Amino acid sequence: MSTKAPLARCFSVHKILMGGLAILIFDACQPDEEETTYDPRLFEKAALNAEQAHEGFVRSDAYMRAWLEYADSRTKLIPRNLYDDSTIWNGKDAAADNYPFMVLTSFFTDQDLYQGVMREMLENETQLTSRVKSMPDTYSFVKQDFEDEEVAMERVLFGTSEYIKDGLLPLSEWLGKSPWSERMVNMLRDMDEYIDVAGGFGDEYFGSAPEAEVNGELLQILSRIYWMTGEQKFLDWAIQIGDYYLLEEKYPLTDFDYLRLRDHGCELISGLCELYVTLHFADQGKKNEYQERLHGLLDYILMHGRNEDGLFYNAINPQTNEVVDEQAADTWGYTLNGYYAVYMVDSVEAYKEAVDKVFANLSKYQNFDWERGSADGYADAIESALNLYNRIPDERAARWIDSEIKVMWAMQDSSHREGSEQWKGSGIIEGWHGDGNFARTTIMHNLWKSQGTYVQPWNDAIRLGAEQRGDTLFIVLRSSSPWEGKLYFDQARHNNSMNLPVDWPRINQFPEWFTVDPEQTYQWIDGQAETSEMIGGESLLEGVPVSLPAGEKKYLMVVQ
């Protein structure tokens, strides 16, 4: 619903030039107040953001379509990898790291695929791969059955935890309630019957620090899905794991001789922090029980687990204070998410300063060899910066993200890794399940450049970018061919979709930028049309109809 505002009485008018075109913008007037002059460079920045976001969506769309070419013709499921394990689908890789971000890409770039093939893939996966109740196991396209004759519960449980935490949870944080969130909660309910605290799996299957990874994933999953569902049993389950590490025999500073601070281990640190923040709102008594030991763990890691630039080492030994693996962890921000989350509830300045220190030194890590040149390493490092930049806006971090996203994108155009030559220029990045992380990070970047706005239908002719200053969002839209559709806005998903009490930084989340309250009224200013309207937040969330002639730019402002 919108209502026309009387311009002559309620607005002061400014004429600015953008690309040789004179447009009018309007300032809301208050009696006896000085007029606000808007800097036209904000529209110029929004236009630049539009070009960057456009490239990101074109690249994500190309990745998705290229991988769909390799989907199994019968089941529609994608293989684990293209160069080996090309005849199997599995939970911990194909389902966790790749498929969900094909779904998310299709949400933005092709609603027909999103509503069609992507849902069909989910239905087939649920029907064909569920082995222990709803929990999946590795499926063979050749055998048209499970790859392994025997059920190995450690494989099933790990695959399920990976599928939920890495794939379905971030997907559900964006989509809200959907068939994918239903799949997620069903698997977690069934998982509850088979595991309390993960242990005894053995390194022969999981590699180093398997228990820390699985339990860390569970802590993150349970801390969020407790709020999402309101079911106390999920919090009780998380507390069992928290007690095990913070109150009982597995306290890392006394039990671990190998504390992994990169992925496949760092999940425990941020998981304990997510549980701690949840308890701040749900159970202060239990939070107080954890406080001394959790702070002690975090303080120890700051003292012994970082290089001179504030980045975490891959691994340390808490018994000897030795740095076991001095390589800088590409997932540095995943751990700092936990630090900042604890800072939000306990105001420990050192935990916020840990983020500031990294931001001050990021320029040293341009073109850095994250994970031996892997696009996945770049994805994790860029997300590390993006999620924390959302909380601590720092131009040094913004410049670094802008430079490093180009490095990652270039990997899609080259054969930078051995064995990837055959896919050069196809849209495939490296031909393994980590390609999904390329799209995940790219979409996260795109939403930053559009401040959470998006259009439907999308095509490669449309450009959308935005820049926020104070309570005003400056939007630039243009299309190289005639376009008609809707412009959508983001909302406070952490509360509206997940019921979280506060938007603490979380691994693989899609940060919120300009969010719309459905109960609030907003001023909508169209520069070319020389009009201003008052529009309800609910209408912005439902999508505002927009029509673009070929080549014309539309300059819009939305004022809270």
FENNOR-V429832 format. One record per helix or strand. SS is the DSSP state (~ for helix, > for strand). FROM is the first residue (numbers start at 1). LEN is the number of residues. If there is no record, write none. Layout:
# FENNOR-V429832
ss: {SS	SS}
from: {FROM	FROM}
len: {LEN	LEN}
This chain:
# FENNOR-V429832
ss: {>	~	>	>	~	>	~	~	~	>	>	>	>	~	~	~	~	~	~	>	~	~	>	>	>	~	~	~	~	~	~	~	>	>	>	>	>	~	>	>	>	~	>	>}
from: {2	7	11	21	41	88	91	111	117	130	135	139	145	153	179	203	210	232	252	259	267	284	306	312	322	332	349	370	375	395	421	435	454	462	472	483	490	493	515	521	531	537	544	553}
len: {3	4	8	8	28	2	19	5	13	3	2	2	2	23	13	4	20	15	4	2	16	21	1	6	7	15	17	4	15	16	3	15	3	8	8	6	1	4	1	6	6	6	5	7}
